Amino acid sequence: NPNYKTQPQNMLLARATAECARLIAADVLMGMPYSAEELADANDDTAPAPKTRKISRKKAEPAPAPEPEVTPPAPDNGADEATA
């Protein structure tokens, strides 16, 4: 846009004002459209995002099974239940 070369300060001010108005009062402006100059200035030369690598974690080992509790048998002191 040749206006950026002849009036750079005014063009930047107009662009910033429009952007602030869109941010602050979007509901009042009801989606104010972008001007042709703003759309022409859009950066089309942006590089694509780098591809991300998928990193997988090792699976957790299962928790060890708890040992069963062994209760010792009660002492019988030599007495037989049948004779008691």
N, C-alpha and C positions, 0 to 999 in steps of 0.2 A: 504494500500500500504506500503510495508516494507521500501521503500525509504524515507518515511516521518520520520521513526524512525532512519534511519542511516544518512540521510542528510536533516534534516528539513529546514534549512535555504535555501539551494539550491532549494528545491521543492517549497517552498513558493515564492521564487524569480521568478522561472520559471512560476508559476501559475499567479503571479501578472503581469509579463511581457506580457503573452499571453492575459490576460484580458484587460490590457491597450491598447495593439495593436488592439484588437477587438473594443474598444471604440473609439480610436482616428482615426484609418485608416480602418474602416469597408468597405469603398468603394474599397480600394486597395486590401484588403484581400479577397474580394468577399465571405464573409461568411465563414471564416476559421473554419473548424469543431473543435469540442472539442475533446480532446484526451480521450482515454479509462480511464486514471487515473482521469481526471477531472470529467468525468461522474460517475465514481465509488464513488467519494468523495461527490457527491451531497447529500444534506440533505433530506432523505426520511422520517425522523422521525418528521417532522414539524407537529404541531397540526393544525387541521382544524380551520378556522376562526370562531369566535363565531357568533351565529345567531343574527341578528339584530331584534330589535322590531320595529314594525310600530307604529308610534305615529301620531294620527290624531288630527287635530286642530278642535276647535269648529267652526261651520259655522258662518260667520258674519251675524248679524241681518240686515234685509233690512233697508235702510235709510228711515226715516219717510217721508211721502208724504208732499210736501209743501202746506201750507194753501193757498187757493185761495184769491187773493186780492179783497177786497170789496171797491168799490169807492162809496162814498155817492152821492146820486142824487143832482143835482144842485138845489138851491132854486129857486122857481118860483115866489116869491114875490106876490102871489095872482093874478097874471095876467094869463088869459086864452089864450092859443094859438089861439083859434078860433076867439076871439074878437079882436085880435091885428091886 
